[in-house]
Amino acid sequence: MQVDTLIQARWIIPVEPHDVILEDHALIIHEGRILDILPVQQAHEKYQPEQLEILAEHALIPGLINAHTHLAMTLFRGISADLHLMDWLANHIWPLEKKWVNEAFVRDGTDLAIAEMLRGGTTCFNDMYFFPEISARQAIHHGIRANVGLILIDFPSAWADGPEHYIEKGLALHEALRHEPLVRTPFAPHAPYTVSDEPLQQISALAEELNLPIHMHVHETQHEVSQGDQRPLQRLHKLGLITPSFIAVHMTQLTDAEIKKFAQAGAHIVHCPESNLKLASGFCPVQKCLEAGINVALGTDGAASNNDLDMFGEMRTAALLAKGVAKDASAVSAATALRMATLNGAKALGIDDITGSLSIGKAADICAIDLSDIENQPIYNAITHLVYSASRHQVSDVWVAGKHRLKNQQLTTLNIDDLKIKVAQWQRNLQQPV
């Protein structure tokens, strides 16, 4: 049978089934989807590929899913480090955003982030930022899968002048992108402390009507949960937002009762361990949440607070931190961390029927990692190596919907030299007095 691509690899790690490693297998891509996974010899007997990829010392995994980002803020990488969250936001980031954020800023910042993510094996992101139409356009242009959040806050910005305007523009963007195969548009109210009840109730009703997820920062810091006469999660439950379509980001401040109630609602968590550590926001009790049955995904947060978009680093940190918090070395195994960075992210975003695992019929969103370096030898278990030993710099190839977006560590849609020139200009701008 004639097919588009045959990739033979030393290891294929499908993620689904869990903790499975297929040695000396081949993956068949046809018309953007995974047609088959089978032993190498059988693959060559059965299929005649237009393109043959032999990756003799590589592991294939599903493309990583960065389930929480602020892509354009990559241009803020390294600005005003080592500060508490509200000091960092109110006295440094928000004034810079007020002065500089526009369509060009979001375009160039998004391109910078997409380049970094593709080079690190990420094939899908879930973003929350201003000018989401620009982020969506760049994602489509560069061929990366995207959930582009329809941002909502109470106060005006360069993109909209108030809640009604945010919702109006968001709905128009959702309609415009409805038929884009790579882009989805969840609602993205910023946080309980920046969005009041009435807009949240509108979003809740619209999300149910349009069958869209809601993506929101929740219980990020102790300061947040101590404000007012009720905890933010309690308020969101009363407003009807905590449903199987709700994605809560951070969740570092949780009681056992809150975990139980959140699990019963079927809602999702995105854990951002490195950003939470850097901002001293607290620790999400990941193992408790998993044991309660909550789907926990992984995100980097923005590069302004991380300071990278490295999902390999996030997996390793998530696994190690969970062990320390739970005081249990078996908490968040390597296989679980990989699942959090792939299939769990797809489930949170409502796209696990499309991506998140190397399964027949799903989109060919694939990451290949070269494990031949001496630093990775010997290899007893490819999954534990990916989480505890490997780095994003070993990613050699990336496919999104069967299209080669990183080939032999070279981006196929982005010119790095041109991008560096644009970024240097933004650096000069952002270093000016606010």
C-alpha positions, 0 to 999 in steps of 0.5 A: 500500500502506498502511504505518505511517510514511514518512520522507523524508530528504536522506541515508540512510546504511544502513551496510550496504553500507559507505560508501554514501550515498543522497540524496533517499530514503525509508525505510518503516516497517511493524509495527516493521521497515524495509519498504523504502528507495527514492527519494522519488518512487517511495516516494510512488507506492507507499506511503500512510503513516499517518505522514509525516515530511519531514526535508529537511536530515537524515541518517538512520543506524542507531540508535547502539549503545553497546556498553559502559555502566554506566548507573546510574553516571551519577549519579556523573558528575564525582565524583573526576576526574583520578585513576588507575583503581585509585585512583578505584575503590578509594578513591572509587567503591567506597565510594560504591557500598557506601553508596548503591547500591540499587534506587532508585539504579539506577532513577534512574541508569538513567533519567538515562542512557536520557534522555541516550542517546536524546537523543544517537541511541543506540537500544541499550546493553550494560550491566554493573551491579548490580540488572540487573533494574531496568535491564531494567525501565526499558529496557522501560518507555522502549522502548530496546533493551538487553543487560543484563549478568548481573553476576558478581564474587567479592565480595558486593554489595548485589545478591548475596552471592557467585559462586553467588548472582550466577549463580543470580540471573542465570539467574533473570533470564535466564529471566524476560526470555527473551521480551522483544523488546527485552532480551537478557541476556549474562553479565557477569563484571566482570574477570579480577582480580575473578572467579576461575577456578571461577565463570568456568568455570561461566559459560563452560559456561552461555554455551555451553549458553544461547547467550549472549555473555560481556561482560568488562573485559580488559587495561584497564591496564598494572597489570592485565596485569603482575599474576600469572604469566600475562597475563589473556588467556592465562588466559582462553584456557586457561579456554575463554572466548575464543570468538566469543561473547566481548566484551572491553572496553578491550584497551589492552594487546595484543601482536601475538601476542595480536591474532592469537590473539584474531582466530583465536578470532573474539572481539569488542572494545569500544573505549572511547577517551574513558574510556581517555584520561581514566583514562590506561589506554592505547591500544587498537591499533584499526587493527591489530585491524581489519586482523587481522579482529577485529570492533571496536565502540564504547562510552562506558564509564560517565559516571563515567569519561567523563563522558558517554554521547555516541556522536558524541563517541566516534566522532570520538575513536576515528577521530582517536586511531586515526590517531595511534596507527597514525601513518596518516591513513587508519586508521579512516575516518569510514565505519569509525567509524560502522560501529563505532558501529552494525553492529559493535556489533550483531555483538558483541552477537549481534543484527546480524540485528535491528539495526545497519544500515538494511536491509530486514527489520531493526528500525526503529532509526533516528537522524535528525540535522539537518545544516542548521546553519551550522557544518556547511556546506558538506556534501560528504560526509554521513558525514564530517560526521557523524563529524568535524563533527556533534554529538549536539545535532543529533539530532532524532528517534529511533525504536526498533522503529518507535516514536518515542522522540525527536520533534523533540528531545523525549523521548516517555517521560521527563519531564525536569523530574521526572528533574532533581528526582530527580537533584538529591536523589541529588547531595545524598546523594552529597556526604555524607561516606562 
